[in-house]
Amino acid sequence: MPAARTQTTTLVGLDIGGTKSHGVRWIDGRMIAEAKTGSANVQNVSVQVAVENIARMFEALGLGHIDKVVAGAGGIDTAADAQRLRNMIAVHAPEADIEVVHDSHLILAAGHASTGMAVILGTGSAVWGINAAGKEARAGGWGYLLGDEASGYWMGREAVRHTLRKFNREEPIGELGRLVLEANHVSSPDELIGLFHGDTDRRYWAQQSPLVFQAYGAGDAAATRIIDEAVAYMVTALGDVSSVLGIAGPVVIGGGLGMHQPLYQERLRAALAGIGLEGIAFLGEDPVFGALFLAGKDCF
């Protein structure tokens, strides 16, 4: 008598960031495909570009039946935001149960935590948390026009602002200013104005955030001030979420800047421990892998 056919479960996880989208496909918890495309976040790209990048993602991950999709994205602030992304995904996974969450949820899940606080420090920034009673709270995550303090874009912009301020005062622009001019291939700070308001985007300036840490290592006062302000902002933001939820941790920090800048990690760990937060951890794997945790027993 032939053996009974075993039912398999296919899960797709999506992490849709401000500069790129990252997708993984699993069958019964085993990763079978991984892909990266441009951003599909409509706060950062047009709807047409978002639709095209989602299509590329599903094509790269492989066609076929999908049981569940867990998608995390920035800018998921209302039910309408979630439904708009869900509709884009449903074209490629019509039979799937599609769960859409703010991308901070993926970070906490990637840290294998069901309660606690998640921090995004990438092109943008956000803090989100949930306690054992299911109460949620957030700080920031409002986008670059309203905030994104302590993020890569914010640091890149502050470096430009410092350089212009020094130039206007006819003062030496310092090591940070020198690095900014060099990175942007300009000879005078006033050339930065047109460049900033031209064809460059947030990703372009976020990618210059390492200049701040490089200048900090050389003892540049302006770079030190920028990092001090970034750390102070995160202390306030996490302190607010901690107070609202009545929890002290864990704190899981993700995003490109948070995951790959050791000096920032060192400063944040010390400052957050200083206000009594516990279980401070920096992701060692990409947030998209939090989809597996969120899917949990619903899939496997």
C-alpha positions as CSV (number, residue, x, y, z in Angstrom):
1,M,0.0,0.0,0.0
2,P,1.5,3.4,-1.0
3,A,2.5,5.8,1.8
4,A,0.0,8.6,2.4
5,R,0.9,11.9,0.7
6,T,2.4,14.4,3.1
7,Q,0.9,17.9,2.8
8,T,3.5,20.6,2.4
9,T,3.3,24.3,3.4
10,T,4.8,27.1,1.5
11,L,5.6,30.4,3.2
12,V,6.9,33.6,1.6
13,G,8.5,36.3,3.8
14,L,9.0,39.9,2.6
15,D,10.9,42.7,4.2
16,I,10.1,45.8,2.2
17,G,12.5,48.6,3.2
18,G,13.1,52.1,2.1
19,T,15.9,51.2,-0.3
20,K,15.4,47.5,-1.1
21,S,13.0,44.6,-0.7
22,H,14.2,41.2,0.6
23,G,12.2,38.0,0.1
24,V,12.5,34.4,1.2
25,R,10.5,31.3,0.2
26,W,10.2,28.3,2.6
27,I,8.7,24.9,2.2
28,D,8.0,23.2,5.5
29,G,10.4,25.6,7.2
30,R,13.3,24.8,4.7
31,M,14.5,27.8,2.7
32,I,14.4,27.1,-1.0
33,A,14.7,30.6,-2.6
34,E,15.9,34.1,-1.6
35,A,15.8,37.3,-3.7
36,K,16.3,41.0,-3.4
37,T,14.8,43.8,-5.5
38,G,14.3,47.5,-5.3
39,S,12.0,49.0,-2.8
40,A,8.2,48.4,-3.0
41,N,7.4,50.9,-0.3
42,V,5.0,53.5,-1.8
43,Q,6.4,56.1,0.6
44,N,9.7,55.8,-1.2
45,V,8.8,54.9,-4.8
46,S,5.8,55.3,-7.1
47,V,3.0,52.8,-7.0
48,Q,4.1,51.6,-10.5
49,V,7.6,51.0,-9.4
50,A,6.3,49.2,-6.2
51,V,4.1,46.9,-8.3
52,E,7.0,46.2,-10.7
53,N,9.4,45.3,-7.9
54,I,6.9,43.0,-6.2
55,A,6.4,41.2,-9.5
56,R,10.2,40.8,-9.9
57,M,10.4,39.5,-6.3
58,F,7.8,36.8,-6.8
59,E,9.3,35.8,-10.2
60,A,12.7,35.4,-8.6
61,L,11.3,33.4,-5.7
62,G,9.6,31.0,-8.0
63,L,6.0,30.5,-9.2
64,G,3.6,28.0,-7.7
65,H,1.1,27.7,-4.9
66,I,1.8,29.8,-1.7
67,D,0.0,29.1,1.5
68,K,1.0,32.2,3.5
69,V,2.8,35.5,3.0
70,V,4.2,37.5,5.9
71,A,5.2,41.0,4.6
72,G,6.7,43.7,6.7
73,A,7.1,47.2,5.4
74,G,7.7,50.7,6.6
75,G,4.7,53.1,6.4
76,I,2.1,50.5,7.4
77,D,0.3,52.9,9.8
78,T,-3.3,52.2,9.0
79,A,-5.5,49.4,7.9
80,A,-5.7,51.1,4.4
81,D,-1.9,51.0,4.2
82,A,-1.9,47.3,4.9
83,Q,-4.7,46.6,2.5
84,R,-2.9,48.4,-0.4
85,L,0.2,46.3,0.0
86,R,-1.9,43.1,0.5
87,N,-3.7,43.8,-2.8
88,M,-0.3,44.1,-4.6
89,I,0.9,40.8,-3.2
90,A,-2.4,39.0,-3.8
91,V,-1.9,39.3,-7.6
92,H,1.0,36.8,-7.2
93,A,-0.3,34.7,-4.3
94,P,-4.1,34.6,-4.9
95,E,-4.7,31.6,-2.6
96,A,-2.4,32.7,0.2
97,D,-3.3,34.0,3.7
98,I,-1.5,37.4,3.5
99,E,-0.3,39.0,6.8
100,V,1.0,42.6,6.5
101,V,2.8,44.2,9.4
102,H,5.0,47.2,10.0
103,D,8.6,46.2,9.4
104,S,9.5,46.7,13.0
105,H,7.4,43.6,13.8
106,L,9.8,41.6,11.7
107,I,12.8,42.8,13.6
108,L,11.4,41.7,17.0
109,A,10.4,38.3,15.5
110,A,13.8,37.9,13.9
111,G,15.2,38.3,17.5
112,H,12.9,35.3,18.4
113,A,10.9,37.5,20.8
114,S,7.1,37.7,20.9
115,T,7.1,40.7,23.4
116,G,9.6,43.5,23.8
117,M,10.8,46.5,21.7
118,A,12.1,46.6,18.2
119,V,14.2,49.4,16.7
120,I,14.8,50.1,13.0
121,L,18.0,52.1,12.3
122,G,18.4,52.0,8.5
123,T,17.6,54.6,5.9
124,G,14.8,55.7,8.3
125,S,14.1,55.0,11.9
126,A,11.3,53.7,14.1
127,V,10.6,52.1,17.5
128,W,7.8,49.7,18.2
129,G,6.9,47.5,21.1
130,I,4.3,45.1,22.4
131,N,3.8,43.7,26.0
132,A,2.4,40.4,27.2
133,A,-1.1,41.9,27.3
134,G,-0.9,42.7,23.6
135,K,-0.7,46.4,24.0
136,E,1.4,48.1,21.4
137,A,3.2,51.4,21.4
138,R,5.5,53.2,19.0
139,A,7.8,56.2,18.7
140,G,8.8,57.8,15.4
141,G,8.5,55.9,12.2
142,W,6.8,59.0,10.7
143,G,9.0,59.3,7.6
144,Y,11.8,61.7,6.7
145,L,9.7,64.8,6.4
146,L,8.5,64.4,10.0
147,G,11.3,62.6,11.7
148,D,13.6,59.6,11.1
149,E,16.0,61.0,13.7
150,A,19.1,58.8,14.3
151,S,18.8,57.1,10.9
152,G,21.3,56.9,8.1
153,Y,19.5,59.5,6.1
154,W,19.3,61.9,9.1
155,M,23.1,61.5,9.7
156,G,23.9,62.1,6.1
157,R,21.7,65.2,6.0
158,E,23.2,66.5,9.3
159,A,26.7,66.1,7.9
160,V,25.7,68.3,4.9
161,R,24.0,70.9,7.2
162,H,27.2,71.1,9.3
163,T,29.3,71.6,6.3
164,L,27.1,74.4,5.0
165,R,26.8,76.0,8.4
166,K,30.6,76.2,8.7
167,F,30.9,77.5,5.2
168,N,28.4,80.3,5.8
169,R,30.3,81.3,9.0
170,E,33.6,81.4,7.1
171,E,34.9,78.8,9.5
172,P,37.0,75.7,8.8
173,I,34.7,72.8,7.8
174,G,36.7,70.3,9.7
175,E,37.3,66.6,9.0
176,L,33.6,65.8,8.6
177,G,33.2,68.6,6.1
178,R,36.2,67.5,4.2
179,L,34.9,64.0,3.9
180,V,31.5,65.2,2.7
181,L,33.1,67.3,-0.1
182,E,35.3,64.4,-1.1
183,A,32.5,61.8,-1.1
184,N,30.3,64.1,-3.3
185,H,33.1,65.1,-5.7
186,V,32.5,68.9,-5.1
187,S,35.1,71.5,-4.2
188,S,32.9,74.0,-2.4
189,P,30.2,73.4,0.2
190,D,27.7,75.6,-1.6
191,E,27.7,73.0,-4.4
192,L,26.0,70.6,-1.9
193,I,22.8,72.6,-2.0
194,G,22.0,71.9,-5.6
195,L,23.1,68.3,-5.2
196,F,20.9,67.7,-2.3
197,H,17.8,69.1,-3.9
198,G,18.6,67.5,-7.3
199,D,18.4,63.9,-8.5
200,T,19.8,62.4,-5.3
201,D,17.5,60.4,-3.0
202,R,17.4,59.4,0.6
203,R,19.4,56.3,-0.1
204,Y,22.2,58.4,-1.6
205,W,22.6,60.4,1.6
206,A,22.0,57.5,4.0
207,Q,24.9,55.7,2.4
208,Q,27.1,58.6,3.5
209,S,26.3,58.1,7.2
210,P,29.6,56.1,7.7
211,L,31.4,59.4,7.1
212,V,30.1,60.6,10.4
213,F,31.6,57.6,12.2
214,Q,34.8,58.0,10.3
215,A,35.1,61.7,11.4
216,Y,34.1,60.7,14.9
217,G,37.0,58.4,15.0
218,A,39.3,61.3,14.1
219,G,37.9,63.4,16.9
220,D,35.8,65.7,14.8
221,A,33.5,67.8,17.1
222,A,30.6,68.0,14.7
223,A,30.5,64.2,14.1
224,T,30.6,63.7,17.9
225,R,27.6,66.0,18.3
226,I,25.6,64.2,15.6
227,I,26.2,60.8,17.2
228,D,25.5,62.2,20.7
229,E,22.2,63.6,19.4
230,A,21.3,60.3,17.7
231,V,21.9,58.3,20.8
232,A,20.0,60.8,22.9
233,Y,17.0,60.5,20.6
234,M,17.0,56.7,20.8
235,V,17.2,56.9,24.6
236,T,14.1,59.1,24.6
237,A,12.2,57.1,22.0
238,L,12.8,53.8,23.7
239,G,12.2,55.3,27.1
240,D,8.8,56.5,25.9
241,V,7.8,53.1,24.5
242,S,9.1,51.3,27.6
243,S,7.0,53.7,29.8
244,V,3.8,53.2,27.9
245,L,4.1,49.4,27.9
246,G,5.6,49.0,31.3
247,I,8.4,46.7,30.1
248,A,12.2,47.0,30.2
249,G,13.0,44.7,27.3
250,P,14.1,42.8,25.4
251,V,15.3,45.5,22.9
252,V,16.1,44.1,19.4
253,I,17.8,46.5,17.0
254,G,17.9,46.0,13.3
255,G,18.3,48.0,10.1
256,G,21.5,48.4,8.1
257,L,22.9,51.2,10.3
258,G,22.0,49.4,13.5
259,M,23.4,46.0,12.4
260,H,26.6,47.1,10.8
261,Q,28.1,50.1,12.7
262,P,29.9,48.7,15.8
263,L,30.6,52.1,17.3
264,Y,26.9,53.0,17.2
265,Q,26.1,49.7,18.8
266,E,28.6,50.3,21.6
267,R,27.2,53.8,22.3
268,L,23.5,52.6,22.1
269,R,24.1,49.6,24.3
270,A,25.7,51.7,27.1
271,A,23.1,54.4,26.9
272,L,20.1,52.1,26.9
273,A,21.4,50.0,29.8
274,G,21.9,53.3,31.6
275,I,18.1,53.9,31.6
276,G,17.4,50.4,32.8
277,L,16.6,48.6,29.6
278,E,17.4,44.9,29.4
279,G,18.1,42.3,26.8
280,I,19.6,44.7,24.3
281,A,20.5,42.8,21.1
282,F,21.5,43.6,17.6
283,L,20.2,41.4,14.9
284,G,22.7,38.9,13.4
285,E,20.4,37.9,10.6
286,D,18.2,39.9,8.2
287,P,14.7,40.9,9.4
288,V,13.0,38.9,6.7
289,F,13.7,35.7,8.7
290,G,11.3,37.0,11.3
291,A,8.5,36.0,9.0
292,L,9.2,32.3,9.9
293,F,8.8,33.2,13.6
294,L,5.6,35.2,13.0
295,A,4.1,32.4,10.9
296,G,4.8,30.0,13.7
297,K,2.3,27.2,14.3
298,D,0.0,28.6,11.7
299,C,2.3,27.1,9.0
300,F,4.5,24.5,10.6
